[in-house]
């Protein structure tokens, strides 16, 4: 059975599940149904069709969603929730919501969702079993037994979700220059042998794994394979394996690989900026008495300025002045060659010790957010001269500047996961850096809100803050 046919069956199954879940509640449900029962049939049909369209557009039937239960469940759940919103919207606009029992609608939403999840779990198990039995596999031959062919064969063997059965490798070079097998795949002959096996119906697809620089040889091989009734593909050049997870886009008529992209851009950047300004405005409106009380306490505790302004590196390595409540004696403040505060640091004032333990000294950074230098959530900004284990941060982690792809934050993923405070060892810095990169690569509005909620807990139960 082809993989496409199996996915078609999954589509039909889920379409029927949506319809049957609604109709069974009509026939056997304990609800007092209002109006003509035919209305429920029409609503059920519209919902099943809407779900089919939405599930398709959301990628519920993509190949990766068929083999990954977590991904499949996520997309099916989203499609079903959007279907419910579509029905509610249509009922409101058409003023027809009163014609349907609300108890039936809620029961259908819950039972239909549960049935869809169960159906997807069963279909995923079925598809995986067919895959393991080789039902979907195409018989693939690799032409080219050089380094490029070796890398491609190893890649296929290492990814068991690929629907590929490697038949063998083929190459026109002399036998003494060729291996007997590669990654457990035997060398079966030259191009003529490959074409002969294609004519016998033993090959479904050929992957040409030759260096792209060998243009003439590539054209000769492809021109002969073009006369055969099989799919012919070109394997990536060697350097492409290094960036195998990078997306390929079409620029005009030329495919190009996106190596790096700005992490938060377009609509995402607009949403994050909106989130920062709105939430920061709310926090400032609620916390101004606290800010005022802290300012008075700092001024009465020791002479010197209330706020401490320290140069930090922000987005795109641009310097800015980061605001904090002063927590050290003014004559012991450091602006260059900074030494991080440690436990029982004699430079810290009495009020400063409380502010640091509760992280309240960071509150003035809300003004940095309003000015656009910082974000509520992001990698914490560090001074360029800060050290870990006696070495500059940028010396410990060569790609440390990658943190500056986004605005620095008052709080961040590393901080709520416990990697905050003094970085007295290189390992602590590496862990903090890894968490910062995770945040940058996986940013979402929900992740920001989750981090902000966890920050409240981190403030109430502080660790590693001196």
Helices and strands as residue ranges (DSSP letters): H 3-28, H 37-57, H 63-67, H 69-93, G 97-99, H 102-132, E 138-143, H 147-158, E 164-170, G 175-177, E 181-182, E 185-189, H 191-199, E 205-208, H 215-225, E 231-234, H 238-242, E 248-251, E 254-257, H 267-301, E 307-313, G 315-317, E 319-325, G 330-332, H 350-358, G 360-362, H 365-371, E 374-377, E 387-388, E 391-392, H 393-396, G 400-405, E 408-411, H 413-416, H 426-441, H 445-460
